[in-house]
Amino acid sequence: MINKVVFILLVAMTQTTWSQIEDRAIINGRITSNTSDLDGVYVVNAQTEAMATTDASGAFSIAAKPGETLIFSSIQFKENRVLLTQENFSDLNFTVKLNMVMHQLQEVVVRNYGGINAVSLGIIPGDQKKYTEAERKLHTATALNPTANAGTMAGGSISADPLLNFFSGRTAMLKKEVAVEKKELFMKMLERMFSIDHFVNRLKIPLEYVKGFEYYAVDNDKFTVILNSKNKTSTEFLLGELAVKYKEIIERENK
């Protein structure tokens, strides 16, 4: 008796699943904006997590059904969410308007403060760059100091340290340290954004290759730009493309 009940439930669940799949249809549409750069915008079905991208004309196709939400996301556009209706599927001119991300300065208010500090006096630049530890070492090793040994020769002399560092190879070594430091920073960002489970079960990267794949990803300049934008949808999409290429590399090496 119990086996019959279980069988009936399994059949019902299977029919429900197939019914849900059959309910979905391919919806065709196009994005518009005040720019001609419409290629590569991500279109994601929020319910099924199915994903597509627009072509150069802004056209896209994706499986969905009325009541589901499409998310449009890209670095150059503000995210837009569209709740689909039955009319959208029969509309031959279904379009979605996207607004570009504009970086505007906030209103500037000038006030009279009596305080005087090193920045206002021009002693220390207000936009002075903040260096990481590796960048400070590189800056120190490569910066020429025109005041070095002043007094030993008329008008002073240039410190020979940067030249010695260059010829000894220390400058090249420090530049590598800066590059490694940046990659480690991107690695931490990637690991905070996605779990090991995502790499293994979603991207199908073997567990022993996950760390190698992370290095492979952050070595891609296009990926680090998107990763640094903190747009998870865009980052996940490009990560999926890199995973396909990385698995091809693994397969070739294992032959």
Buried (B, 14 or more C-beta within 10 A) or exposed (E): EEEEEEEEEEEEEEEEEEEEEEEBEEBBBBBEBEEEEBEBBBBBBBBBEBBBBBBEEBEBEBBBBBEBEBBBBBEEBEBBEBEBEEEBBEEEEBEBEBEEEEEEEEEEEEEEEEEEEEEEEEEEEEEEEEEEEBBEBBEBBBEEBEEEEEEEEEEBBEBEBBEEBEEEEBBEEBBEBBEEEBBEBBBEBBBEBBEEEBBBEBBEBEEEBBBBBBEBBBEBEEBBEBBEEEBBBBBBBBBEEBBEEBBEEEEEEEE
